[in-house]
Amino acid sequence: MHAPGIWGIIVVAVVVILLFGRGKIAGVMGEVASGIKSFQRGMRDEDNKPSARIDTESEKKDA
């Protein structure tokens, strides 16, 4: 198998734009971006929470 050339990529891009239009593609990309931002926020929040859980678990063992 060989990789698609520049003309193949251009043809696929033109077909996608004709099928969906620029407005829908922009909307989908906006939704993807907001999903990524939400995921990153969730990962940051989760990074802070495990340390609190570890502290409470160590306190239970000491008691």
C-alpha positions in Angstrom: 0.0 0.0 0.0 1.2 3.4 -0.8 0.3 6.6 1.0 -2.1 9.0 -0.7 -0.5 11.8 -2.6 -1.3 15.5 -2.5 -4.0 15.2 -5.2 -5.7 12.4 -3.3 -5.8 14.5 -0.1 -7.1 17.5 -2.1 -9.9 15.5 -3.7 -11.0 14.1 -0.3 -11.0 17.5 1.2 -13.1 18.9 -1.6 -15.6 16.1 -1.3 -15.9 16.6 2.5 -16.4 20.3 2.1 -19.0 19.7 -0.6 -20.9 17.2 1.5 -20.8 19.0 4.9 -20.2 22.6 4.1 -17.8 24.9 5.9 -20.4 25.8 8.6 -20.9 22.2 9.8 -17.2 21.4 9.8 -16.5 24.6 11.9 -19.2 23.5 14.3 -17.8 20.0 14.7 -14.3 21.3 15.2 -15.7 23.7 17.9 -17.4 20.8 19.7 -14.2 18.7 19.5 -12.2 21.6 20.9 -14.6 22.1 23.8 -14.5 18.4 24.5 -10.7 18.4 24.7 -10.8 21.4 27.0 -13.3 19.7 29.3 -11.2 16.6 29.4 -8.1 18.6 30.3 -10.0 20.3 33.1 -11.2 17.0 34.4 -7.6 15.6 34.4 -6.4 18.7 36.3 -9.2 18.3 38.9 -8.4 14.6 39.3 -4.7 15.3 39.8 -5.6 17.3 42.9 -8.1 14.9 44.3 -6.0 11.7 44.7 -3.6 13.4 47.2 -6.5 14.2 49.4 -7.7 10.6 49.2 -4.2 9.3 50.1 -4.1 11.6 53.2 -7.5 10.4 54.4 -6.5 6.8 53.9 -3.3 7.2 55.8 -5.2 8.9 58.6 -7.6 5.9 58.8 -4.6 3.5 59.1 -3.1 5.5 61.9 -6.4 5.5 63.9 
